[in-house]
């Protein structure tokens, strides 16, 4: 069905080299049980957790070690069994030092005895299911780490009629969602069914870029068994997996500026998040392991792994055969939106989709030269902004003008910086403008 | 293991291969067919004029960079493009000093005085030509474009403008090919060669089709309205050169979709008006320069609709 209709997409976007071949066909590996894990108390947008264990405590795999603080917060769980060695501030992949629970493994990996399958969820109150999702520590693992239960608690004044699972995986290099869709299509579909049950929505889509034919076939096969679930085949184009662009591609609707996807009648979740929802709601398993891709120009034996949260980047790099060349850039996530790290000692957190290592050649970016006003940044901007002017005003401290050019609508996908022939860090300037405009607006409100 | 030295920078961590220099190099490549025709028709003079213009633009840019303590910007190839385009707008009889002054003015005044690459509000090559035309009118008009040994005494558009013997006009096919008996500025004579270069730029996505197609289309339709042979009008003079290589200059043209249509239509309209009613036989240069000045305004009012915003019209109608 999908093949005959034109591929769904949005206006704008770029085509960075895919670079997925090295890991797309490499079997998924189960990462070794880590000897130590570092569990940061902040792995989501919202209030950080407070640790509920102390040094010397024994913890089971899946045991809660950090308690959620309020509605906009989710708990964190131990990913291995063993002894708490420290509760202290540690390096976090977002660049800060964050309060973390450090657990030393006993090598047994004993699951918390209180974890039991919940069985069939049908007949349960949707509110109860949403609470289970919060208690399971589930956040959007596509990158924004927005607590999933908040997303699924749709306010009564909003009418949501579509749930979209994001399997676009438009970031180059990364193949973990592809692997997940090929390996566990039925679990993803069941996860989507739970989301639809919990929200009362009748139509679900799984959006996948057409560069993943096997994932599309597997997901279509799995989706055929359910009512109201379809696979939307999307054009391979970055940022196809960005929430607003995905909604536009699948439903043809736009999320109004400054509003939530629910205002466009849609809720978007990652395929990995949906799979975790199944594991939590049906099997009772909290969120303590995930898939990620370890690859890059200087990794010897790249692959996609199932890893425990809190394992270090270094540990996965070691299991990938280490470096072939001296690494000069280490990225948490993909090359377009990932965060550069200054150490391999950072832990894997809920949103880590990739560990990307670049050698000198790729790590060093060219020097910016003057803007020639070619307009490429504006043509590729998926939000239809004009990055060249926002940057020009931002660099001159004219944030009022940057605001007029809708800087706040930027989704920071980086397409403008990618395409710029003058190699100008456009999105970096827009980010700066956004922070300052937002701060000034907050000030004005007070 | 000792910690490797890692570069920390803001995303994205990859960049497209296209650079300012690679774009400019493609423009130079696209100008090669027209250059070949110029050399075939005008011989060594065409080569000399181009060489002097390029040397002048590059030298001026290099010296100003040095004097102002800026990094050497000649390596971005934009001065080379300006030099070639200026040369292509000059008559075969142009002496070397005229070429040199034109290049120095184009870069020194129009480009560098306004802030260098990306900051000039007009096309430097065309401004250079306009400057020379204003300073040395006899060297830049009429028979200046005709080689000494040629039979004819005027350019095709000159013949039409002066109402001279129409039998002296080359055929439309000759105008298209530009290789026999068609005279004009050295780079503008072969519509075919310029078309090949222009298509190369469109296919390599250096330029969009919007400006050249709209510009040429406007001239075609309006010429027809004024009772001229539309094919003759689009092959004649500097239209092909202007439409593909000058009006498409990034810096001095709008980059919005709608803005490019408006800009190119304006160029076409002014070209036909100047050709039809103006004092000069040819209007491409001035029409582009005039539209260059209007470009920022066009750009401002043709900004694309941002994702997540209603169309303005709709809002207004709702308000009303």
Interface residues (C-beta under 8 A of the other chain):
Chain A: X14 X16 X17 X172 X244 X248 X254 X255 X256 X257 X258 X259 X323 X326 X327 X328 X329 X330 X331 X335 X336 X337 X338 X339 X340 X341 X342 X343 X344 X356 X358 X362 X363 X364 X365 X366 X369 X370 X371 X372 X373 X374 X375 X378 X379 X382 X383 X384 X385 X386 X405 X406 X409 X412 X414 X415 X417 X418 X419 X420 X421 X422 X423 X425 X427 X428 X431
Chain B: X3 X4 X5 X6 X7 X8 X9 X10 X11 X12 X13 X14 X15 X16 X18 X19 X20 X22 X23 X73 X76 X78 X115 X116 X117 X118 X119 X250 X251 X255 X256 X303 X304 X305 X306 X307 X308 X309
